[in-house]
């Protein structure tokens, strides 16, 4: 690990939940960190996220491995933060479990096969009869053909979580600045990163963490390396407040474009997607109608519930739907933590820990090779399928 005699060691670009998690994990190891965000902290993708922490939507592989690592890490991390910063660590973490249901026989077969494969990979996935599913979620559609319960699924409030992580960074002497955009990445004659350039001047450092989400590709271009992590639209519907227990768990449909319905502590139900992020160009009305149809197919009673807000945003996505985590061998000192395809809240704890372990030379919590920027299959400029 390289360090400077004075100033900061690492500049983390991006004050959302991924940047906050990276900064927290680095500062916990004594690395001097400066977090910069061109806008409000946790004000972009993080502010529009549903906060799902899911294993239920992932097939065996590197994506599932990262999700399982994150779900193990979040309770440990939050307990440590409560000891350090007290009530500021509160982020509505709820290990409430999840449910995936199929209403067509073909989807039911595919769901059972997926659950069997997930169990073989170590996931707790419990097959339920339609009657058992109705007991788990009393207002669920009676058209259920198959259901699988995932006790490990959880949720948290992403903005509160990012705020808690950044509070810990500050408590350890790190700096966090909003409204400061990075205009360029400075490199030395040997190609190593030596700092960043902002409107307020240059900031020397030995490493830059590219955690600016939808701006990650642009930051990489500033460092003169391509990064195929384009932005894709992400939309969440927020209903009027409902009696607590109307929807008890995170419930997702099975199939190629699954819709997810989940509760929030204040009463509104959050409706989004758990499948691949669609390409741009889909009319907004069609996106909203599809979310509404999917939600009412799962919970018919939602048909009469008004939608109070629509959160339209963007998320960074890779073609293979795996994030990019680690140092860029083409530009030593440039580290990436991006491309989480809207699942940053769930994956942040493991992403930050893995990046910090790699930075300090510790044994990593999981094999980092599937998330490398130079992995086969990432080099497609058009991103998600």
C-alpha positions as CSV (number, residue, x, y, z in Angstrom):
1,X,0.0,0.0,0.0
2,X,1.5,3.4,-1.0
3,X,0.9,6.4,1.3
4,X,1.8,10.1,1.2
5,X,3.7,11.8,4.0
6,X,1.0,14.5,4.2
7,X,-2.6,15.0,3.1
8,X,-4.8,12.2,2.0
9,X,-3.9,8.8,0.7
10,X,-7.1,8.0,-1.3
11,X,-9.7,10.2,-3.0
12,X,-13.0,8.4,-3.3
13,X,-15.0,10.0,-6.1
14,X,-18.7,9.5,-5.3
15,X,-20.6,10.0,-2.1
16,X,-23.3,7.4,-2.7
17,X,-23.6,4.1,-0.9
18,X,-20.8,2.4,-2.8
19,X,-18.4,5.3,-2.4
20,X,-19.4,5.5,1.3
21,X,-18.8,1.8,1.8
22,X,-15.3,2.0,0.2
23,X,-14.4,5.0,2.2
24,X,-15.5,3.4,5.5
25,X,-13.6,0.2,4.8
26,X,-10.5,2.1,3.9
27,X,-10.6,4.5,6.8
28,X,-11.2,1.6,9.2
29,X,-7.8,0.4,8.2
30,X,-6.1,3.7,8.8
31,X,-6.1,4.9,5.2
32,X,-6.5,8.7,5.0
33,X,-9.6,9.3,2.9
34,X,-11.2,12.2,1.1
35,X,-14.7,11.7,-0.4
36,X,-15.7,14.0,-3.1
37,X,-19.2,14.3,-4.8
38,X,-20.2,16.8,-7.4
39,X,-23.7,16.9,-6.0
40,X,-25.5,16.2,-2.7
41,X,-24.2,13.2,-0.8
42,X,-26.2,10.1,-1.5
43,X,-28.3,12.2,-3.8
44,X,-28.2,10.3,-7.1
45,X,-28.9,6.6,-7.6
46,X,-28.7,5.9,-3.9
47,X,-31.5,8.4,-3.2
48,X,-33.8,6.5,-5.6
49,X,-33.0,3.0,-4.6
50,X,-35.3,0.5,-2.8
51,X,-32.6,-0.8,-0.5
52,X,-33.0,-4.5,-1.4
53,X,-30.4,-7.0,-0.2
54,X,-31.3,-10.0,-2.2
55,X,-30.0,-13.5,-2.9
56,X,-33.3,-14.6,-4.3
57,X,-32.8,-13.0,-7.7
58,X,-29.3,-14.4,-8.4
59,X,-28.3,-17.7,-10.0
60,X,-25.1,-19.5,-8.7
61,X,-22.0,-17.7,-9.7
62,X,-20.0,-14.6,-8.9
63,X,-23.1,-12.4,-8.5
64,X,-24.6,-14.7,-5.9
65,X,-21.2,-15.0,-4.1
66,X,-20.9,-11.2,-3.8
67,X,-24.5,-10.9,-2.5
68,X,-24.1,-13.6,0.1
69,X,-20.8,-12.0,1.3
70,X,-22.7,-8.7,1.5
71,X,-25.6,-10.1,3.5
72,X,-23.1,-11.7,5.9
73,X,-21.2,-8.4,6.2
74,X,-24.0,-5.9,6.7
75,X,-25.1,-7.0,10.2
76,X,-21.4,-7.1,11.4
77,X,-20.7,-3.7,9.9
78,X,-23.8,-2.1,11.3
79,X,-23.1,-3.5,14.8
80,X,-19.6,-2.1,14.7
81,X,-20.9,1.3,13.5
82,X,-23.4,1.4,16.4
83,X,-20.5,1.0,18.8
84,X,-18.6,3.8,17.1
85,X,-21.2,6.4,16.2
86,X,-24.3,5.4,18.2
87,X,-27.7,6.2,16.8
88,X,-26.3,7.7,13.7
89,X,-25.8,4.1,12.5
90,X,-29.5,3.5,12.2
91,X,-30.5,2.7,8.7
92,X,-33.7,0.6,9.0
93,X,-31.9,-2.6,8.4
94,X,-34.5,-5.4,8.4
95,X,-33.7,-9.1,7.7
96,X,-37.4,-9.6,6.8
97,X,-36.9,-12.4,4.2
98,X,-38.2,-12.6,0.7
99,X,-40.6,-14.6,-1.4
100,X,-40.5,-15.4,-5.1
101,X,-43.7,-16.7,-6.7
102,X,-44.7,-18.1,-10.1
103,X,-48.2,-17.9,-11.5
104,X,-47.5,-19.9,-14.7
105,X,-46.5,-23.6,-14.9
106,X,-43.4,-22.9,-17.0
107,X,-42.3,-20.2,-14.6
108,X,-43.0,-22.6,-11.7
109,X,-40.7,-25.2,-13.1
110,X,-37.9,-22.7,-13.8
111,X,-38.3,-21.3,-10.2
112,X,-38.0,-24.7,-8.6
113,X,-34.9,-25.5,-10.7
114,X,-33.3,-22.2,-9.8
115,X,-34.0,-22.8,-6.1
116,X,-32.4,-26.2,-6.3
117,X,-29.3,-24.7,-7.8
118,X,-29.2,-22.0,-5.2
119,X,-29.5,-24.5,-2.4
120,X,-26.6,-26.4,-3.9
121,X,-24.6,-23.1,-3.7
122,X,-25.4,-22.7,0.0
123,X,-28.5,-20.4,-0.2
124,X,-31.4,-21.1,2.1
125,X,-34.3,-21.5,-0.3
126,X,-37.5,-23.1,1.0
127,X,-40.1,-24.5,-1.4
128,X,-43.7,-23.5,-0.3
129,X,-47.0,-24.8,-1.5
130,X,-49.5,-22.2,-2.6
131,X,-51.3,-22.6,0.7
132,X,-48.1,-22.0,2.6
133,X,-47.3,-19.0,0.5
134,X,-50.7,-17.5,1.3
135,X,-50.0,-18.0,5.0
136,X,-46.7,-16.2,4.6
137,X,-48.3,-13.3,2.6
138,X,-52.1,-13.3,3.2
139,X,-52.9,-10.8,0.4
140,X,-50.9,-12.6,-2.3
141,X,-52.7,-13.6,-5.5
142,X,-54.5,-16.9,-5.4
143,X,-53.0,-17.7,-8.8
144,X,-49.7,-18.9,-7.3
145,X,-48.4,-22.2,-8.8
146,X,-45.1,-22.3,-6.9
147,X,-43.3,-20.2,-4.3
148,X,-39.9,-20.2,-2.7
149,X,-39.1,-18.4,0.6
150,X,-35.6,-16.8,1.1
151,X,-35.0,-16.1,4.8
152,X,-31.7,-14.3,4.0
153,X,-33.2,-11.5,1.9
154,X,-33.2,-8.2,3.7
155,X,-33.6,-4.4,3.2
156,X,-32.3,-1.1,4.5
157,X,-32.7,2.6,3.7
158,X,-29.9,3.4,1.3
159,X,-29.6,7.1,2.1
160,X,-29.4,6.5,5.9
161,X,-26.9,3.7,5.3
162,X,-24.6,5.9,3.2
163,X,-25.0,8.7,5.7
164,X,-23.9,6.4,8.5
165,X,-20.9,5.1,6.6
166,X,-19.8,8.7,5.9
167,X,-20.3,9.7,9.5
168,X,-17.9,6.9,10.5
169,X,-15.4,8.2,8.0
170,X,-15.6,11.7,9.5
171,X,-15.3,10.3,13.0
172,X,-12.0,8.8,12.1
173,X,-10.6,12.0,10.7
174,X,-11.6,11.5,7.1
175,X,-12.9,14.3,4.9
176,X,-16.2,14.3,3.1
177,X,-17.1,17.2,0.7
178,X,-20.2,17.6,-1.4
179,X,-20.6,20.0,-4.4
180,X,-17.0,19.3,-5.5
181,X,-16.7,17.7,-8.9
182,X,-13.5,16.0,-10.2
183,X,-12.4,17.6,-13.4
184,X,-9.5,15.3,-14.1
185,X,-7.3,12.5,-12.9
186,X,-3.6,13.4,-12.7
187,X,-0.9,10.9,-13.5
188,X,2.9,10.9,-13.3
189,X,5.5,10.1,-15.9
190,X,5.2,6.4,-15.0
191,X,1.5,6.4,-15.5
192,X,0.6,6.1,-11.9
193,X,-2.2,8.2,-10.4
194,X,-0.8,11.1,-8.4
195,X,-4.0,13.1,-7.7
196,X,-7.2,14.7,-9.0
197,X,-8.0,18.1,-10.3
198,X,-11.1,20.0,-9.0
199,X,-12.4,23.5,-9.5
200,X,-10.8,24.3,-6.1
201,X,-7.4,23.0,-7.1
202,X,-5.4,19.8,-7.2
203,X,-5.6,17.1,-4.6
204,X,-2.5,14.9,-4.4
205,X,-3.1,11.3,-3.5
206,X,-1.7,7.8,-4.3
207,X,-5.0,6.3,-5.4
208,X,-8.5,7.3,-6.7
209,X,-11.5,5.1,-6.2
210,X,-14.0,5.5,-9.0
211,X,-17.3,5.0,-7.2
212,X,-19.4,7.7,-9.0
213,X,-22.0,5.3,-10.5
214,X,-23.4,6.7,-13.7
215,X,-20.4,9.0,-13.9
216,X,-17.9,6.2,-13.7
217,X,-17.3,5.8,-17.4
218,X,-16.6,9.5,-17.7
219,X,-14.2,9.5,-14.8
220,X,-12.3,6.6,-16.4
221,X,-12.1,8.5,-19.6
222,X,-10.5,11.4,-17.7
223,X,-7.8,8.8,-16.7
224,X,-7.5,7.8,-20.3
225,X,-8.9,4.3,-19.9
226,X,-12.2,3.0,-21.3
227,X,-14.7,1.6,-18.9
228,X,-17.8,0.0,-20.5
229,X,-20.3,0.8,-17.8
230,X,-23.1,2.7,-19.4
231,X,-26.2,4.0,-17.6
232,X,-29.6,2.4,-17.8
233,X,-33.0,3.7,-16.6
234,X,-34.3,2.6,-13.2
235,X,-37.8,3.4,-12.0
236,X,-39.5,2.8,-8.6
237,X,-43.2,3.4,-7.8
238,X,-44.0,4.6,-4.2
239,X,-47.6,4.0,-3.1
240,X,-49.7,5.8,-0.6
241,X,-49.1,4.6,3.0
242,X,-50.8,1.3,3.7
243,X,-51.5,-0.4,7.0
244,X,-48.3,-2.2,8.2
245,X,-48.5,-5.8,7.2
246,X,-50.3,-5.2,3.9
247,X,-47.2,-6.5,2.2
248,X,-45.0,-8.3,4.8
249,X,-41.9,-9.2,2.9
250,X,-40.0,-8.5,-0.3
251,X,-42.1,-10.4,-2.9
252,X,-40.9,-10.9,-6.5
253,X,-42.5,-12.5,-9.5
254,X,-40.7,-15.2,-11.4
255,X,-40.1,-14.9,-15.2
256,X,-38.0,-12.9,-17.6
257,X,-39.0,-9.4,-16.3
258,X,-39.9,-9.8,-12.6
259,X,-41.5,-7.1,-10.6
260,X,-40.7,-6.7,-6.9
261,X,-43.0,-5.4,-4.3
262,X,-41.8,-4.6,-0.8
263,X,-42.9,-2.8,2.4
264,X,-41.2,0.2,4.0
265,X,-41.4,1.2,7.7
266,X,-43.4,4.3,7.0
267,X,-46.2,2.4,5.2
268,X,-45.7,3.0,1.5
269,X,-45.1,-0.1,-0.7
270,X,-42.1,0.1,-3.1
271,X,-42.5,-1.4,-6.6
272,X,-39.5,-2.0,-8.8
273,X,-37.8,-4.6,-10.9
274,X,-35.4,-7.4,-10.0
275,X,-34.5,-8.4,-13.5
276,X,-32.0,-7.1,-16.1
277,X,-32.1,-3.3,-16.5
278,X,-33.8,-2.4,-19.8
279,X,-32.2,-0.4,-22.5
280,X,-33.2,3.2,-23.0
281,X,-35.9,4.1,-25.5
282,X,-38.8,2.3,-23.7
283,X,-41.6,4.9,-23.3
284,X,-42.0,6.0,-19.7
285,X,-45.7,5.2,-19.7
286,X,-45.0,1.7,-20.8
287,X,-42.4,1.2,-18.0
288,X,-44.9,2.6,-15.4
289,X,-47.7,0.4,-16.7
290,X,-45.5,-2.7,-16.6
291,X,-44.6,-2.1,-13.0
292,X,-48.2,-1.5,-12.0
293,X,-49.3,-4.7,-13.9
294,X,-46.6,-6.7,-12.3
295,X,-47.5,-5.4,-8.8
296,X,-51.2,-6.0,-9.1
297,X,-50.6,-9.5,-10.5
298,X,-48.8,-10.3,-7.2
299,X,-51.1,-8.3,-4.9
300,X,-54.5,-7.7,-6.6
301,X,-55.5,-5.4,-3.7
302,X,-52.9,-2.9,-4.9
303,X,-55.1,-2.1,-7.9
304,X,-57.0,0.5,-5.9
305,X,-54.0,2.0,-4.1
306,X,-52.7,5.4,-5.5
307,X,-49.1,5.9,-6.5
308,X,-47.8,9.0,-4.7
309,X,-44.4,9.3,-6.3
310,X,-42.3,7.9,-9.1
311,X,-38.6,7.8,-8.7
312,X,-36.9,7.9,-12.1
313,X,-33.2,7.4,-12.1
314,X,-30.2,5.8,-13.8
315,X,-27.9,3.0,-12.7
316,X,-24.6,1.9,-14.0
317,X,-24.6,-1.6,-15.5
318,X,-22.2,-4.0,-17.2
319,X,-22.9,-6.5,-19.9
320,X,-22.3,-9.5,-17.6
321,X,-24.3,-7.9,-14.7
322,X,-21.3,-8.1,-12.4
323,X,-19.8,-5.0,-10.9
324,X,-16.2,-3.8,-11.5
325,X,-14.2,-3.9,-8.3
326,X,-10.5,-3.5,-8.0
327,X,-7.4,-1.7,-9.4
328,X,-7.2,-0.9,-13.1
329,X,-4.0,-2.5,-14.4
330,X,-3.9,0.0,-17.3
331,X,-3.8,2.9,-14.9
332,X,-2.1,1.9,-11.6
333,X,-3.6,3.8,-8.7
334,X,-7.1,4.0,-10.3
335,X,-9.5,1.7,-8.5
336,X,-13.1,1.0,-9.7
337,X,-16.2,0.2,-7.6
338,X,-19.1,0.5,-10.0
339,X,-21.5,-1.3,-12.3
340,X,-23.9,-2.7,-9.6
341,X,-26.9,-2.4,-11.9
342,X,-29.1,-0.8,-9.2
343,X,-28.2,-3.3,-6.5
344,X,-25.6,-1.1,-4.9
345,X,-27.4,-1.0,-1.5
346,X,-27.3,-4.7,-1.2
347,X,-23.8,-5.2,-2.4
348,X,-22.1,-2.2,-0.9
349,X,-20.8,-3.8,2.3
350,X,-19.0,-6.5,0.4
351,X,-17.8,-4.2,-2.3
352,X,-16.2,-1.8,0.1
353,X,-14.6,-4.6,2.2
354,X,-13.2,-6.3,-0.9
355,X,-11.8,-3.2,-2.4
356,X,-10.1,-2.2,1.0
357,X,-8.7,-5.7,1.4
358,X,-7.2,-5.6,-2.1
359,X,-5.8,-2.1,-1.5
360,X,-4.1,-3.1,1.8
361,X,-2.9,-6.5,0.6
362,X,-5.2,-8.5,3.0
363,X,-6.6,-11.9,2.0
364,X,-9.9,-11.0,0.2
365,X,-13.3,-12.2,1.5
366,X,-14.0,-13.8,-1.8
367,X,-12.3,-14.5,-5.2
368,X,-11.8,-11.0,-6.7
369,X,-11.1,-12.2,-10.3
370,X,-14.7,-12.2,-11.6
371,X,-15.0,-8.5,-10.8
372,X,-11.7,-7.3,-12.5
373,X,-11.9,-4.6,-15.1
374,X,-9.9,-6.7,-17.5
375,X,-12.1,-9.8,-17.3
376,X,-13.3,-11.4,-20.5
377,X,-16.7,-10.3,-21.6
378,X,-16.7,-6.9,-20.0
379,X,-15.3,-5.1,-23.0
380,X,-18.6,-4.4,-24.7
381,X,-19.4,-0.7,-24.8
382,X,-23.2,-1.1,-24.9
383,X,-23.4,-2.6,-21.4
384,X,-26.5,-4.5,-20.3
385,X,-28.3,-6.9,-22.6
